[in-house]
Amino acid sequence: MRDTPDHSDRLFGWLWRHYLKRFTPYLLLALLFMIIEGSMLGALSYIMRPMFDTVFIAGNESAITWVALAIFSIFAGRAVASVGQKITLAYIMQKMAAALRTDLLAHIMRQDGSFHQTHPPGFLIQRVQADVIAINDGWRALIMGAGRDFITLAVLMSVAISVDWKWTLVALVGAPLVLAPTRLVQRFVRARAREARDLGARLATRLDEVFHGIVPVKLNRLEGYQSARYGALTDTLVKSEVRAHAGSAVVPGLIDLMSGLGFVGVLVYGGSEIIAGEKTVGQFMSFFTAIGFAFEPLRRLGAVSGQWQIAASGIERLRALLETHPSLTSPAKPKPAPKGTPEIVLKDVRLAYGDTTVLDGASFTARAGKTTALVGASGAGKSTVFNLLTRLVDPDSGAVTIGGVETRDMRLEDLRGLFSVVSQDAALFDETLRENILLGRTDVSAARLKEVVEAAHVADFLPQLSDGLDTPVGPRGSNLSGGQRQRVAIARALLRDTPILLLDEATSALDAKSEAVVQAALERLSKGRTTLVIAHRLSTVRDADKIVVMDAGRVVDEGTHEALLAGDGVYARLHALQFKTSGQTADKAALERLGLRQKGSAAAGANSAHRGASSLISRIFARLSGR
């Protein structure tokens, strides 16, 4: 259950057990420095008494030297202690933040696909970055408050009481002004901090979407629209942040009022005693200095409450994230992954997302070492098959087996170690080309890397790059063309050397020249592997050993290219639409058989072989599914 504002001790306890406790020796060292620094103000206020009474009023010149040395020693000790505690706390803060961010990232990456569908990148970035900063500021303020400021206040109050306990009570006459509203302020600040964190996550999400979609933003002239939406969110965030800081400022403000009342009271009450000769000027200056110094740590302690509430809202979110566990996990007693080149079997597999059926009893076999192509309209279930094989999702019923072992019976690491994937959108990182191929591997020899680079046709474009393999590829591989990025993905797959290869529209976004090069690399890559291919363009799968035709989550046909054409089924009809068999007449005939012929020559031409094939596929399968 998520902690309430009344359970701040539990939140700090969680932070202490999981992260701060490991730094106990450093915290103790920082605490020692804080005690020294805090004590120095008490010593300085105490030295005011002999400085005034002995030196200034009594005129004792011999006391000037030791009083001056004492004051210098106080400032020197305070300087050393201040530097020491700041360096020590900075070390703890950076190490703890690094550990927390690393744990968060690792934990987030282990979550299921459904988690990432409901937690956009901007939201997660805000958690990993901004919330960790707020938590660091919060515990640092808490530790310094409990250490330096509390010690300082205790020592200064001791000096004040040693001069006159009655004066001390008068100075604290306004304390109830601070104590009464503190709890209300804490609740208010925590609520406003939650609002600000949520809005910050939405802003980060908006920025992520804009920067990743900058090309369509420009092409559709959406700069003003996106700026207006971002501005509206920013205005709301400003209001929430101002309210949170206003709440945090209330307690220090009340302390200032208390300080003013205290000073007035002491001046009125103590001034008469000094005039009457009952107290010395030195006593008054010592007391006045101690009380004057005391109000500053008291103000900081008052501000700690607001800072901690902001930090607590961040701890709540990070704790909730870290306590979210994936549903797709390795079995308690996993079976070993199959050896060699395995056969893949889907048997009566059904899967639905909510009320939407994605797979409806799909069954087929991908033979070991052969190429099996999956074709069908968008939404037919092809990509879902890939997700099932790699256990990004589990079926509601039915079985998915690889080499006779069900996917859910293997360790996730072993299962995913069977696959190499080359997709339409090759995921490249803002690193060098070499690092994008190796992906952190250090066991690859120069000869093996050269072999892979040549086999994937990466070597073909290396002379065009300024630093060869050590050339940065840019954010998301933006310094490379689509065909070059695909070849890098193929090089990765060659280097992984897994028994199963998944190709998801690997050449659909390429021009004819790039497609020919990439297709040649893919053919070399698929040799000796169980290969599954998703493709809309039938020209890329006509040489597959088997073609599986899917529609509405079902397998409606399967066989070789020639056999499917001869059967005059769904595949044959789709093929007739994508390829001209006897010029324009064949295109029109194919459309007539499907009842999709358009009126007019312009409409017929728009549905010819090389135009609009993708848009027609969905209509074709929708019509055929009613057979």
PAGU-656373 format. One record per residue (C-alpha): residue in three letters; x, y, z. Coordinates in steps of 0.5 Angstrom, whole numbers, plus 500, padded with zeros to 3 digits. Example, Ala and Ser with C-alpha at 12.3 -4.5 7.8 and 13.67 -1.06 7.14 Angstrom:
REM residues 2
ALA525491516
SER527498514
END
This chain:
REM residues 627
MET500500500
ARG503507498
ASP505511504
THR501517506
PRO504524509
ASP503521516
HIS508515514
SER514519513
ASP518515517
ARG517509513
LEU519512507
PHE526514510
GLY526507513
TRP525504506
LEU531509503
TRP535508509
ARG535500508
HIS536500501
TYR541505499
LEU543510505
LYS545504510
ARG551502506
PHE554509506
THR554509514
PRO561510515
TYR561516511
LEU555518514
LEU558518521
LEU564522518
ALA560527515
LEU556527522
LEU562528526
PHE564534521
MET557537522
ILE558537530
ILE564541529
GLU561546525
GLY555547529
SER559547535
MET563553533
LEU557558533
GLY556556540
ALA563557542
LEU563564538
SER557566541
TYR560564548
ILE567568547
MET563575546
ARG562575553
PRO569576555
MET571580549
PHE566585551
ASP567585559
THR574583559
VAL577587553
PHE572592551
ILE569594558
ALA575592563
GLY580594558
ASN585588559
GLU589589553
SER593582555
ALA586578554
ILE586581547
THR591576544
TRP588570547
VAL581572545
ALA583574538
LEU586567537
ALA580563540
ILE576567535
PHE580565529
SER581558531
ILE573558531
PHE573560524
ALA578556522
GLY575550525
ARG568551522
ALA572552515
VAL575545515
ALA569542518
SER564545513
VAL569543507
GLY569536510
GLN562535511
LYS560538504
ILE565533500
THR563527504
LEU556528503
ALA557530495
TYR560523495
ILE554519498
MET549523494
GLN553521487
LYS554514489
MET547513492
ALA544517486
ALA548512481
ALA546506485
LEU538508485
ARG538510477
THR542504475
ASP537499479
LEU531503476
LEU533502469
ALA535495470
HIS528494473
ILE524498468
MET527494463
ARG525487466
GLN518490466
ASP513487461
GLY510490454
SER504492458
PHE508496463
HIS511500457
GLN505501454
THR502505460
HIS508508462
PRO511513456
PRO519514456
GLY518521458
PHE514519465
LEU520514466
ILE525519464
GLN522524470
ARG522518475
VAL530516474
GLN532523473
ALA528528477
ASP525524482
VAL532522484
ILE535529485
ALA529531489
ILE530525493
ASN537526494
ASP536534496
GLY531531501
TRP535526505
ARG541531505
ALA537536508
LEU534531513
ILE541529515
MET544536515
GLY538538519
ALA539532524
GLY546533524
ARG549540523
ASP543545525
PHE540541530
ILE547540534
THR548548532
LEU541549535
ALA542545541
VAL549548543
LEU547555542
MET541554546
SER545552552
VAL549558551
ALA543562552
ILE540558558
SER547559561
VAL546566561
ASP539567563
TRP534561562
LYS528567563
TRP531571557
THR531564553
LEU524563555
VAL522570553
ALA526569546
LEU522563545
VAL515566546
GLY513565539
ALA514558538
PRO507556538
LEU506560532
VAL511555528
LEU508548531
ALA501549530
PRO501549522
THR507545521
ARG502538520
LEU498542515
VAL503545511
GLN507538510
ARG500535507
PHE499541503
VAL507541500
ARG506533499
ALA500534495
ARG503540491
ALA509536490
ARG506530487
GLU502534482
ALA509537480
ARG512531479
ASP506528475
LEU506534470
GLY514534470
ALA513527467
ARG508529462
LEU512535460
ALA518530459
THR513525455
ARG511531450
LEU519533449
ASP520526447
GLU515525442
VAL516532439
PHE524530438
HIS523523436
GLY517526431
ILE521532429
VAL520531421
PRO513530421
VAL512536426
LYS516540421
LEU512537415
ASN505538418
ARG507545420
LEU505543427
GLU511547431
GLY505552433
TYR501547435
GLN506543439
SER509549442
ALA502551445
ARG501544448
TYR507544451
GLY506552454
ALA499550457
LEU503544461
THR508549463
ASP503554465
THR500549469
LEU507546472
VAL509553474
LYS502554478
SER504547482
GLU511549483
VAL509556486
ARG504553490
ALA509548493
HIS514553494
ALA510557497
GLY508552502
SER515550504
ALA516558505
VAL511558510
VAL514555516
PRO521559515
GLY517565515
LEU513563521
ILE520562524
ASP522569522
LEU515572526
MET517568532
SER524571532
GLY522578531
LEU517577537
GLY523574541
PHE528579540
VAL523585542
GLY521581548
VAL529580550
LEU530587549
VAL525590553
TYR525585559
GLY533584559
GLY535591557
SER532594564
GLU536589567
ILE542591564
ILE541598566
ALA540596573
GLY546593573
GLU544586574
LYS547583568
THR553586564
VAL554588557
GLY558582555
GLN552577558
PHE547581554
MET552580547
SER553573549
PHE546571549
PHE544576543
THR549573539
ALA547566541
ILE540567540
GLY541571533
PHE545565531
ALA540560533
PHE534563529
GLU538561522
PRO539554523
LEU532554526
ARG529557519
ARG533551516
LEU530546520
GLY523549518
ALA525549511
VAL527541512
SER520539513
GLY518542506
GLN524539502
TRP522532505
GLN515532503
ILE518534496
ALA523528497
ALA517523500
SER513524494
GLY519522489
ILE520516494
GLU513514493
ARG513514486
LEU520510485
ARG518505491
ALA512504487
LEU516503481
LEU521498484
GLU515494487
THR512493480
HIS514486478
PRO513483471
SER508477470
LEU513474464
THR518471468
SER522465468
PRO519458471
ALA522456478
LYS524449474
PRO526451467
LYS528446462
PRO534447458
ALA533450451
PRO534446445
LYS540444442
GLY542445434
THR537448429
PRO530447432
GLU523446429
ILE518451431
VAL510449432
LEU504453434
LYS498449436
ASP491452437
VAL494459439
ARG489464442
LEU491471445
ALA486477446
TYR488484449
GLY482485453
ASP476485448
THR480484442
THR482478439
VAL489477436
LEU490470435
ASP484465434
GLY487458434
ALA493459430
SER497453428
PHE503452423
THR510449423
ALA516452421
ARG521446419
ALA528446422
GLY533450418
LYS528452413
THR525459411
THR517460413
ALA514466411
LEU508470414
VAL504474410
GLY497477411
ALA494484412
SER496489418
GLY492486424
ALA493479422
GLY497477427
LYS504476424
SER508480429
THR504477435
VAL507471433
PHE514474433
ASN512476440
LEU510469442
LEU516466440
THR520471444
ARG515471450
LEU514478450
VAL507476451
ASP504469453
PRO498466449
ASP491465453
SER491458451
GLY495453446
ALA502451446
VAL508455442
THR514450442
ILE521450440
GLY525444439
GLY519440443
VAL520445449
GLU514450450
THR517457451
ARG514458458
ASP518452460
MET525455459
ARG529461462
LEU527467459
GLU535469458
ASP536462454
LEU529463450
ARG531469447
GLY538467446
LEU536463441
PHE533469436
SER536474432
VAL532479430
VAL532484424
SER526489423
GLN524494419
ASP526499424
ALA534497426
ALA535500433
LEU542504433
PHE545507439
ASP548514439
GLU555510439
THR560508434
LEU559504428
ARG563498432
GLU560499438
ASN553498435
ILE555492432
LEU559489438
LEU554491443
GLY559491449
ARG562484447
THR569484448
ASP570476446
VAL570478438
SER577478435
ALA578483429
ALA578477424
ARG571475426
LEU569482426
LYS572483419
GLU568477417
VAL561479419
VAL562486417
GLU564484410
ALA558478410
ALA553484412
HIS555488406
VAL557494412
ALA564494409
ASP561497402
PHE560503405
LEU566504410
PRO570508406
GLN564513406
LEU565514413
SER570519416
ASP573514421
GLY571507419
LEU568503424
ASP569508429
THR565513426
PRO559515431
VAL552513428
GLY548519431
PRO542519435
ARG538513433
GLY543512427
SER541518424
ASN548519420
LEU546512416
SER541511411
GLY536506412
GLY540501408
GLN546502412
ARG542501418
GLN539495416
ARG546492414
VAL548494421
ALA543490424
ILE544484420
ALA552484422
ARG549484429
ALA545478428
LEU551474424
LEU555476430
ARG550473435
ASP550466431
THR543464433
PRO539458431
ILE533462429
LEU532468425
LEU526473425
LEU526478419
ASP520483420
GLU519487414
ALA527488414
THR527491407
SER520494406
ALA523501407
LEU529501402
ASP530503395
ALA531498390
LYS538498390
SER539498397
GLU534492398
ALA538488393
VAL544489397
VAL540487404
GLN537481401
ALA543478399
ALA546479406
LEU539476409
GLU540470404
ARG547469407
LEU544470414
SER539465414
LYS543459411
GLY542453416
ARG538457421
THR530456422
THR528463419
LEU521466420
VAL519472415
ILE514477416
ALA513481409
HIS507485405
ARG511485399
LEU510478396
SER516478392
THR521478398
VAL518471400
ARG517467394
ASP523463395
ALA521461402
ASP520454403
LYS513455406
ILE509461406
VAL503461412
VAL497466410
MET494469416
ASP488473417
ALA484475423
GLY489471427
ARG488465423
VAL492461419
VAL488460412
ASP493457407
GLU500455407
GLY504452402
THR510454397
HIS509460393
GLU508455387
ALA503451390
LEU499457393
LEU498460386
ALA496454383
GLY491453389
ASP487460387
GLY486461394
VAL487468398
TYR495468397
ALA494467389
ARG489473389
LEU493477393
HIS499476388
ALA495478382
LEU494484385
GLN501486387
PHE504483380
LYS502485373
THR501478369
SER498481363
GLY499488363
GLN493493366
THR488487364
ALA490482369
ASP490488374
LYS483489372
ALA481482372
ALA484481379
LEU480487382
GLU473484379
ARG474477382
LEU475480389
GLY469485387
LEU474491389
ARG474494381
GLN474501381
LYS470506376
GLY474510371
SER481509369
ALA485513374
ALA482509380
ALA484502376
GLY491505375
ALA491507382
ASN490500384
SER496497379
ALA501493381
HIS506498384
ARG501503387
GLY497502393
ALA499495394
SER499496402
SER492500402
LEU489494398
ILE491488402
SER487490408
ARG481491404
ILE482484400
PHE483480407
ALA477483410
ARG473481404
LEU476474404
SER475473411
GLY468473410
ARG468467405
END
